């Protein structure tokens, strides 16, 4: 499914994500993670994991190793978040828990 976000909301969203140092998918996932049940949260993290691995592999094929490494970092981050949520429940940040 594709969702079209029109102006001015699309510009505001892009600017907020950029200022947070994230792509739009990651930014939205983090905004929504506290508003969905744990099973949905896990699905979101796994989808981001798959997205980052596809993008990293493509960048690696293009020999853009700096960008590929950033995607692999995102991949590891979201995989770690998925593991943490799966093993110990709600996490507020990797290494810390909250209820």
N, C-alpha and C positions, 0 to 999 in steps of 0.2 A: 504494500500500500504506500502511496505517496501522498503527503500532505503539503499543500501550498500555503505558505504564510505570506501575506501581502504586506506592503508598506503601510505605515511606518514600523509595524511590529517586527518585520523581518530584519530591518536595520538595527533596531534596538537589541534584538536577540543576538545578531552577529557581533555587535559591539560588546555586549556583556560577556559572551563566550570568549571573545578575543582578549578582553581585559582580564579574564580569569585564566588565560593561557590554555584554553581548551577548545576542542572543536565543538560544533553545535550538538552533535549526538551525545558526547560526554557531558556537556554542560546540562542538557535537558535531563539526561539520566540521573545526574546528581540532584537536580531539583526535584525530580519525581520520586527518588528512592525512598524518601521519608513518607510518601503519601500512598505507597502501594504495599500490598502484603508481601511477606518474605519470599514466597514462591515467585511472584512477579519480579521482585528485585533480582532474584537469582537469574531469571530468564533475561533480564536487561543486561546484567553483567556478562552472561554467556554470549549474548548477541554482540556486545561491544568487543569481547574477546575475539570472536570470529571476524568481525570487521577489521580490527587492528592487524590480525595475522594476514588477511588478504592484502591489505594496504601495504604492510611491511614487506611482504614477499614481492609485490609489484615494484616497490621502490628499490628493493635489492636487485631485481632483474634489470632495472634502469641504472644501476650502479650509484644510486643516491643513498650512500650508506649513512649519512648524518640523519636524514629524514627517516630512513628505515629503522635506525636505532631508536629514534623517538617513538615510532609506532610500536616497536618491540617493548619499549618501556611502558607504554599505555597498555599493551597486551598483558604484561606481567602484573601491572597494578590492578587491572580489572579481574584477572584470574585470582590474584591474592584476595581481593574483596569477595569474590564468589566463594572461595575456600573458607574464608573467615565466617561469612554468613552461614554457610552450610554446616560448619563445625561448631561454632559457638553462638550463633544467633546474631542479633543486631550488633553492628559495629558502627561507631561514629568516625573512626579513622583506623587504619591498619595498626594493630597493636594495642588498641584501646577498645573497651566495650562500653556500651551504654544501654540503658533499658528505657 
